[in-house]
Amino acid sequence: MSNPKTLERLLVVSNRGPLVIKETAVGTSASRAVSGLVSAVEPVIEKTGGTWIAWCGRKTNPPGAGGTWPVPSIQPRYVVRELTLTPHEYRNYYLGFANGCLWPLAHSFIDRCVIDLQQWEAYQAVNRRFATAAAQEWREGDVVWVHDFHLALVPEMLRREHPQARIAFFWHIPFPSYDIFSTLPWARELLRGLLNCDSLAFHSDLYVDNFLHCASRILGLKVPRGDRTFYWEGRTISVRALPIGIDTERFRALASDPRVRRQAAAIRRAVGTPILVLGADRLDYTKGILERLQAIEIFLEKYPEYRREITFLQVAVPTRTEWKDYRELRRAVEETVGRINGRFGEQWRVPVRYQFRSLSPEQLVAHYLAADIALVTPLRDGLNLVAKEYVACRLDNSGVLILSPFAGAAEQLTEAVTANPYHPHHVAEQLRYAVEMSPEEKSRRMKLLQQTVEEYDLTYWWQSILDSLAETRPRKVQPLSWKATPGWGEARIR
């Protein structure tokens, strides 16, 4: 990768940021946030300097700016500008429209989408506040980098204030197909929001194609076949697939750490079987955990010779625990684990181990080292970093990655064993194939997977992003005429 092009200063705009800010008995405290978005984005803003505008978890009434926080506090490289939400906005914008409507829609779970006018209005209001904050912080030469589905309206709102601003957007989750996205009454508004960027990036070519198809059908956007750079209302827009990488050096260092390796050995001793299969996910319905457990049950039923040879360990990281649907999912998962163990357990040994907790990076890597097989089978996933992390930690080229084709990472990790999570019998058969795979075949696949993960690592990703951001230069051209597809949206809720 060549040296990145010059970028003056960056304004990052995202729903959650690098800090968690809380009110305590002795005042306001700020602690570091742990998330995939922070791990991916922070190296970029540390390189360029600038301001990160985010909600840091505080709910206040009325809403407001929570001040600025230098990061780090000594010799800071950038500044966090906090925005707070009201309890009403938290319920309607965050839990409501973002996570109760856009999240299931993007993951193709239409039946879980809640279409609610009040929630849409809250989403608009919060996007407007983020856009106003960005407009206040912006100065000539800056690039504004907006993140994810929570803030899809920000680019258009910001451009009204600063038409000459350079705006980039990264969409971190799947972008659905036209037949799914078009069910949203406000699909047109979201597309117009995104098309006010100069640079727009997704994890995969499929998501890029879906976005362009939606823009074509709903807004009448004309994009030359095979071209992902086009003109819209007097500006050049670039749409690219830039899947996030991981910090491979960090994971390899942890995998080499004697303390972590001792933890891995302890996990193997506690499991007590020759073969350990690992699932590690947030407890979300998109991750296919129930379907995965069904596949394990089929495997144990169909291949009794492996019942004393194999253990499946599912680590379920708590998420959205205040939601009824997620509490019900947890109960269903735990009941399924109990049923399988009651059916196939012998004396003190059980075939399924289950943990409902978060893991530290060291603990997570220890689990990666302990596992002979990683079962990564989401029903739909924007990317899935677990798949890449598991590969990076296999220093001896052992292990097998079983991967859903519906994870964005599947476009890159083509040497993984593919298993359809909607067909548990297929997952069970692929698990048997992985168990019986020769050491030579395991090594061949893992070496190729590691080459991909290492080549397209986090540094490659953020340097590509810097290049993309530095290239965002408004160009004056004749605007394209457009019109909505006849009849589309006539029955929209207003």
N, C-alpha and C positions, 0 to 999 in steps of 0.2 A: 504494500500500500504506500503510495506516495505521500509526502507531507501534505496535511490538509491546507486548504486555501485559507487566506486571512479572513477572520471574522472579528468585527470590532467588539461587540458586547451583546450578551444574550439576555432576553427576558423570557423565562420559563413560566408558563401558566398551566397549572394542573389542579385537579380537585384536591388531592392530598399531596403533601410535600415531604421534605426531609426531616421535619420536626413534628413531634407530638407535644402540644402545649396544653397544660392543665392548670386549674386553679387549686391551690393547696392551702392548708391552714396558715402557712407562713408566706403566702404570695403566689405569684405565677411561676411555674417551672416549665422548662423545655427539655425534652429528651429526644434522642435520635430515633427516627422512624426506620423500620426494617421493611422493605418492600422491593419487588422486582423493578418497579418504575424508578425508585430512588437509585438503586444499584446501577441502572442503565443510564440514567440522565445526569447524575451528579458529576461523573468524569468530564462531561461536556462543559457544564457551566463552571466547573473548577478551572478548566482550560481557558475559558473566555472571560470569566468574571461576569457580574451582572446581578440581576434580581430574580428571585423565584417567588411568584405570587401563588399562594395556596391557602386552602382551608386546613388548619392544623388540628382539627378535632374539637375545638371549643364551640359551644352553643351559647349565644348571648341574646338578650332581648332588650333593646333593638339590636340589629346586626351592626357590624362596623369593622373598621380596620383595627387589628390588634397590635399595631406597631411593627417595628422591623427588628429582625434578629440576625446578627452577623454569624456566619458559619465558616470555619469554626470561630468560637468566641475570641480566641487569641490568633492574631494574624489571619483575619478572615479572607476567604477567597471570593465569597459572594454574600448576598443578603437575602433573607427570607422576609417577604411582606405578608403578614397574616391577614386573612379575611375570616370573619366569624359568620356562622349561620344562626338563624333563629330556630327554636324547636319546630316551628311550623315549616320552615324551609328544609330542615333536616328530614322531616317526615315526608314532605311532598316532592322536593327536588331530589334529595339523595336516596332515601329509601323508596320513594314513590317512582317518579318518572325515570330516573337514571337506572335504578336497580330493579324496579318492578315492571318496567316497560322496555327500555332499550337493552338491558342486559339479556333477558330471555329472547327478545326479538333478534338480536345479533347472533345468538347461539341457536336460532331456528326452533325455539320453543314457543310458538305462537300461542298455544293454549295457556301459557303462564303469563302472557302480557296483560297488564292492566292499563286500559285506555281511559284516562281521567283528565278532564279539562282543567281542574284546579291544579293537578300535578304539573301539567304542561305549562300553565301560567307561572308556577313557582320555578320551573326549569328556566323559562325565559328570564325571569327576574334575577335569578342568581347568575346566569350567564352575562346579563347586562352589568352586574356589579363587578364581575371579573374583568369584563372588557373595559369598564371605566377605570379600574385600577391599572390595567395595562396601558391605557391611553395616558394616564397621569405619569407613569414611569417612563414611557417611551421617549427617546430622543433620537435625533437623526443619526443614522448609521447602525442602530440596533436591529437585531432580528428577533421577532417574537415567535416563540416556539410553544404551541398549544398542544395539550395532551388529552386524548381519549374522549370517549363518548359522553362524558359528563359535560363537556364544554364545546359542543359542536357549533353553537351559535356565535361564539366569541369572535371568530375571524371576521364575519360580516359586520358585527357591531363595532369592532375596533376599526375596520376600514372606513366606516362612516366618519370617524373622528380623525383618522390619519390615512388618507387615500394612498399616500406614497409609502406606507410602512411595508416592510418585508415580513411576511407571515408564513410560518411553516406549521404543519400539523402532523402528529403521529397518532394513528388509530390503533390501539393495543389489542383489541378483541376481534373476532371475526367480523367481516362485513357481509351481510346476508345477500342472497340472490334477490332478484327483482320481485318475484312472486311473493316473497316473505316481506321484504322491506316496504313494498307498496301498500301493505295493509295498514301501515302507520298513517293516521290522518295528517300528520305534520311532516311527512317524508320530504316534501318539497322544501320546507323551511330548513331542515337539516342539511339537505344537499346544497342549497344556496349558501348556508353558513360555511360549509367545507370548501366550496368553490371560490370563496373569497381569499383562499390561501394562494401563495406562490408555489409552495412545495407541499405535497401531500404524500404520506408514506403509510404503508400497511406491512403486515408480516409476510404476506404471500402473494404470488401472482393471481391466485384464485380470488382473493379479496379485492385486488386492483380491478380485475375483470368485472367482478360483481358491482363495484362502485361505478365504473364507467357505464355499465349496462343500465343501472338505475338512473344515472344522470341523463343518459340518452333517452330512455323511455319516459321519464317523468318531466324532465326539463327540455327535452329536445336537443340536448347537447350533441354536436357533431364532432366525432373524433376520428381522424383517418385510421383505417384499419392497421393494426400493429403499432400505432404511434401512441405513446403515453405522454407526449408533450403537446399541448394544444393551447388555443387562445379562447379566452372567456372574458367578455366585457372589457376588452382593451388590455388584458394582461396575459402573459405567458404562464401557464400552469404546468408543473411537472408532477406526475403521479408515478410512484415507484414502489417496488417491493423491497423492503430492507428489514429482514427478520433480525430481531435482537440476538446478540451472542451472549456468552457468559465469560466471566473472568477465569479463563482456564488455568492460568498460573496460580491463582488463589486456591482453586479446588485441588489442583495437583499438590500444592504445598500442604494443604490439610490432609490429603490422602496419604502423604508421606510422613506425617507427624506420628511419632511413636505412640503418643497418648491416644490419638484417634484410632490407630490400628489396634491398640489394646481394647478400646471400646468395641470395635468391630468383632474382635475375637470373643469378647464377653457375650455379645449378642448371639454369636454362633453357638456358644456353649449353652446359653439359656434356651435356645430353640431346640437343640438336641436332635435334629435330623440332618441328613447329608445335603439336602437341597433346601434353600431358602428363596422364596419368591416375595418380592416387595412391591407394595403399592403405597405411594406417598402423595397425598393430594389435600387441598382444602376440601372441607365437607360441603360440597356444592353439587347440586343436581346435574350440572353440566359434566362432571368428572366421571360419571358412569360407575360409581362405586357399587351400587346395588347390582348392576348388570355384571360387574366383575366378580362379585361374590357368587352370583348364579353360575358363572362359568367355572369357578372353583368347585362348586358343588357337583356340576356335571362331570368335571374331570375326575373327582374322587369316586363318583358313582361308576363311571365308565372304565376306569383304570384302577381297580382295587390294589394292584401290585405296588402302587406308589403311595398308598395311604400311610405307611410307616416311614416313607422316604422323604416326604415333602411337607413343608410348612409354608403357609401364606401369611405374611405380616402386612396388615393394612394400617398405616399411620394416617389418621384423619385430623387435619388441622382445623380447629374451631374457626368459624366465620359466620357473621350475621346471626349470632345466637339469639338476638331479640326477635327474629322472624319466626312465626308459627310454622311456615313451610320448612324451614331449616331444622327446627326442633323435631318436626315429624320425620324428616329425612334421617336425622340421627337415630331416632327411635327405631325406624325401619331397618337401618344398617345394623344396629346392635341386636335386634331381634333375629335378623338373618344370620349373623355370626353365631348367636346362641343355638339356632336351629341346626346349622351345619356341624357345630361342635358336638351337639347332643346326638346327632345322627352318626358321625364318623369318629368321635373321640373314643379312645381306648384307655381305660384306667386313668392315669394322670396326664396322658398326652392328648393334646387337642390339635387339629390340623390348621386352625385359623387363630392367629393372634391379632388383637385389635388394640390400638392406642388412640385415644381422643385427646390430643395435646399438640402443642407446638414444639418444634425441635430447634435447638441452637444450630448454627452452621456446622460445628464440630460433631454434634450428634447426628445430623443429617448425613454428613459424609461417612460417618461410621456405619450407618445403615446401608449406604451405597456400597461400601466395601464388603459388608457382610453378605449382601444379596447375590445369589447366583443368577437371578433373572429379575429384571425390572418390568413390571406389568403396568404400562402407561396407556390406558385405554379410555380417554375421555370421549363422551358422546359428541362433543364439539369443543374446541379450544383454540384461542387465538394463536398461540405458539406452543407452549408447554416447555418450561425451562428444566423441569425435572429430568426429562429425557436427555437433554444435553449435559446436565450435571452428572448424571449416572455414568455416561460415556467418559467424561473427563476424568472421573475418579478411578477408572479401571486401568491402573498403571501396568498390570501384567497382561493386558489384552484379553482377559477372561471375561465371562459374563455375557448375557444375551439381553438385548433390548427388544421387548414386544411393544409395538406402537400402533395406536389407532390411526387410520388414514384420515381421520377427521380432526387431528391436531395439526396446527399450522406447521409444526416442526417436521412433519412427514415429507414435505416438499424437499427438505434438505437431507434428512436422515434416511436415505433410500436403502441402506443396508440393514435397517432394522427389520425384524420379523413383523409383518403386518397382520393385524387382527381386527375384525369388524366388531365393535362393542355391541352393536344392535343384534348380533347373532352369537349368543353365548356358546353355542356348540362349536362355532368356528374358533372362538377364543380358546376353548378347551383343547381343541385339536392343535392349535398353534403352540399352546403351552406344552403339550406332549412333544411336539417337534423340537421345541427349545430344550426341553429336558434331555432328549435323546441326541441332540446335536453333537457332533464330534468336536473334540478340542481344537482341531485344525480349522474347522469351519467357524467356530466361535471366534478364534483369533483373527481369521481373515476378515470377518465382518466388523469386529471391533476396531481393528486397525483403520479400516476405511471410514468408519464413523468418527474415530478420533481425528483423522485428517480433516474432515469437514468441520468438526467442532473447533479445532485449533485454527484453521484458516479463517473461518468466519466468526471470530471471537468477539468479545465486547469492544476491544480496541478497534477492530475492523469496522464494527457497526458505528461507533461514535465518530470515527474519522470520516466514514461515508456520510454521516449526518452533517458533520462540519462542512464537508465539500458541498453537500446539497444546500445547506443554509447559505453558504457564501455565494452560491450561484443564483440565489433568489434576487433577481434584478428586474424591476418592473419594466415592461416594454410597451410602448404605445403603438397599438395596431387598431385596425378597424374592428369594433366589437362584432361578435357573431350574433346574428338574430336567433331567437329561440322562442319556442312556444311549448306549452305543456301538451302532452298527448291528449287528443280530444276525449272528453268525458272523464279524464282522470281527476279524481279529487272532488267531483261535484257534490258528493255526499259527505264531505269532511265535516267533522265537528268544529265549530268555530267558537 
